Amino acid sequence: MHLSLIGFMGSGKSTVGAYLAQRLDRPFVDTDKEVERMLGMSARDIFETLGEPAFREAEQDALSDALRPNEPIVLATGGGTPCAEGAMEWMRRRSLVVALQPPMDVLLARLLEGQAERPLIHDKHGDDLKRTVERMMLTRAACYGSADVVWKQSLDTEEALDDALAGIRWRLEP
């Protein structure tokens, strides 16, 4: 069974996903990177040039393509990927879906580090950034809440990641 990681931007999906893929000896796929590869430009350039609808359409194509094969993978989705119509149902049919939900202060610190590359928040600062993130998280709460598993613990160490993986590994077996 595939393992799909969902959560808000900056929640650690790409970092955690790459680590788990290595530990599980599986290929790692990041839908954001796949969209950039498919369209030949960065996410920010896609948003600015082609618009968010074009990004979201390519994102759903990347999701569908990633989970279609039977060879198990670890998938990191974009923050909005699972919230598109039918996406979560597809993901839950084909994979174990784990939502990453770090504390808000950790999330905001991570978002500030890579803010320039994140088209939905690149121009937000201070309280405006926090309000924007809180509003977006609220609109996605039901989507993220329908994951099979939610990890709220800190996953900043290999030990924490290994402990989290130990709790779900049995669910990944055929």
C-alpha positions in Angstrom: 0.0 0.0 0.0 1.2 3.5 -0.8 1.9 6.0 2.0 0.5 9.5 1.3 1.5 12.5 3.4 -0.9 15.5 3.5 -0.9 18.8 5.5 -0.5 22.5 5.2 2.5 24.0 3.3 5.5 23.9 5.6 4.2 21.0 7.6 7.2 18.8 6.6 5.7 16.5 4.0 8.7 16.6 1.6 11.3 16.2 4.4 9.4 13.5 6.3 8.4 11.8 3.0 12.0 11.5 1.8 13.1 10.1 5.1 10.2 7.6 5.3 10.8 6.5 1.7 14.4 5.8 2.5 13.5 3.8 5.6 10.8 1.8 3.8 13.0 1.4 0.7 10.4 2.9 -1.6 10.4 5.5 -4.3 9.6 9.0 -3.1 7.2 11.3 -5.2 6.5 14.9 -4.4 3.5 16.2 -6.3 4.8 19.8 -6.2 8.0 18.7 -7.9 6.1 16.7 -10.4 3.9 19.7 -11.4 7.0 21.8 -11.8 8.6 19.1 -14.0 5.4 18.6 -16.0 4.9 22.4 -16.7 8.6 23.2 -16.9 8.6 26.1 -14.3 8.6 26.7 -10.6 5.3 26.7 -8.6 5.5 30.4 -8.2 6.1 31.0 -11.9 3.1 28.7 -12.7 0.9 30.7 -10.4 2.0 34.0 -11.9 2.1 32.9 -15.5 -0.6 30.3 -15.9 -2.7 30.9 -12.8 -3.7 28.8 -9.8 -6.3 26.7 -11.8 -3.6 25.5 -14.2 -1.4 24.5 -11.2 -4.4 22.7 -9.5 -5.2 20.8 -12.7 -1.6 19.6 -13.1 -1.5 18.8 -9.4 -4.5 16.4 -9.8 -2.8 14.8 -12.8 0.4 14.3 -10.8 -1.6 12.8 -7.9 -3.5 10.4 -10.2 -0.3 9.3 -11.9 1.6 8.8 -8.7 -0.9 6.5 -7.0 -2.0 4.5 -10.1 0.9 1.9 -10.1 0.8 -0.9 -7.7 4.5 -0.6 -6.6 4.2 1.1 -3.2 5.6 4.6 -2.9 5.8 7.4 -0.4 3.9 10.5 -1.7 4.2 14.0 -0.4 1.3 16.1 -1.7 1.0 19.8 -2.0 -1.0 21.5 0.7 -4.2 21.8 -1.3 -3.9 18.6 -3.3 -6.1 16.4 -1.1 -8.8 19.0 -0.8 -9.8 18.9 -4.5 -13.0 17.1 -5.3 -12.5 13.4 -5.3 -8.8 13.6 -4.3 -9.1 12.4 -0.8 -11.3 9.5 -1.8 -8.8 8.4 -4.4 -5.9 8.7 -1.9 -7.7 6.7 0.8 -8.5 4.0 -1.8 -4.9 3.7 -2.9 -2.9 4.6 0.2 -2.6 5.1 3.9 -3.1 8.8 4.3 -1.1 10.5 7.1 -1.8 14.2 7.9 1.2 16.2 9.4 0.0 18.9 11.8 2.9 20.6 13.5 2.2 23.4 16.1 1.4 26.8 14.6 4.7 28.4 15.8 6.7 25.7 14.2 4.7 26.0 11.0 5.0 29.8 10.8 8.8 29.6 11.3 9.1 27.1 8.5 6.9 29.2 6.2 9.0 32.3 6.8 12.2 30.4 5.8 10.8 29.5 2.3 8.2 32.2 1.9 9.5 33.6 -1.4 8.9 30.2 -3.1 5.3 29.9 -1.8 2.9 31.7 -4.1 0.0 31.8 -1.8 1.9 33.6 1.0 4.9 35.2 -0.6 3.6 38.7 0.0 2.2 38.2 3.5 4.0 39.4 6.7 3.6 39.4 10.4 0.0 39.2 11.6 -1.3 39.1 8.0 0.7 36.0 7.4 -0.6 34.3 10.5 -4.2 35.3 9.7 -3.8 34.0 6.1 -2.4 30.7 7.3 -5.1 30.3 10.0 -7.9 31.1 7.4 -6.5 28.6 4.9 -6.1 25.9 7.5 -9.6 26.4 8.7 -10.9 25.9 5.1 -8.9 22.7 4.8 -9.6 21.3 8.3 -12.2 18.9 7.2 -10.0 17.6 4.4 -7.0 17.1 6.6 -9.1 15.7 9.3 -10.3 12.8 7.1 -6.8 11.3 7.0 -6.4 7.8 8.2 -3.7 9.0 10.8 -2.8 12.4 12.1 0.8 13.1 13.4 0.9 16.1 15.7 4.1 15.2 17.4 7.4 16.8 16.6 9.2 14.9 13.9 12.5 16.8 14.1 14.7 13.7 14.9 15.3 10.4 13.3 14.1 8.7 16.6 10.7 10.6 16.4 10.3 9.7 12.7 11.2 6.0 13.4 8.7 5.9 16.3 5.9 7.4 14.1 6.7 5.0 11.3 6.6 2.1 13.8 3.0 3.0 14.6 1.8 2.6 11.0 4.2 0.2 9.4 1.8 -2.8 9.9 -0.8 -0.9 7.9 1.5 -0.6 4.9 1.9 -4.3 4.5 -0.1 -6.0 1.7 
